């Protein structure tokens, strides 16, 4: 086993464990901070796949934008620290069946494509210049619309959190 494999399994383990904490945590604050580690783990896996643009986008947009927005919303909302999420086991059997079907399908796809994966080339090809050119020319309007929507969402969350309650 090479060092690359060890690092990959380490990041995969961190990502899976923190995602499990996000799903099974009864405290919203713990779930949000575990989501931070999940998103960083996914970004590290993107780096290992040589998808540099996706890794930077993951950190900037999801960790730097969405997660910080969620944490501000949680911290500015009153009485959110003492909220416990109630877990119900009514839908456990159908969920387990669905998870088993999806996991079996993914394992079958993984097994069937395992031998057809080409060997990795030693020359690292970066996609950032091409994507940057496309974002600043062809897709400039949707890019700016998405940024305005995120800004309006942040302002709306701050407005709702600061709104005075009527007596």
Secondary structure, 3 states (H helix, E strand, C coil): CCHHHHHHHHHHHHHHHHHHHHHHCCEHHHHHHHHHHHHHHHHHHHHHCCCHHHHHHHHHHHHHHHHHHHHHHHHHCCCCCCCECCCCCCCHHHHHHHHHHHHHHHHHHHHHHCCCCCCCCCCCCCCHHHHHHHHHCCCHHHHHHHHHHHHHHHHHHHHHHHCCCCC
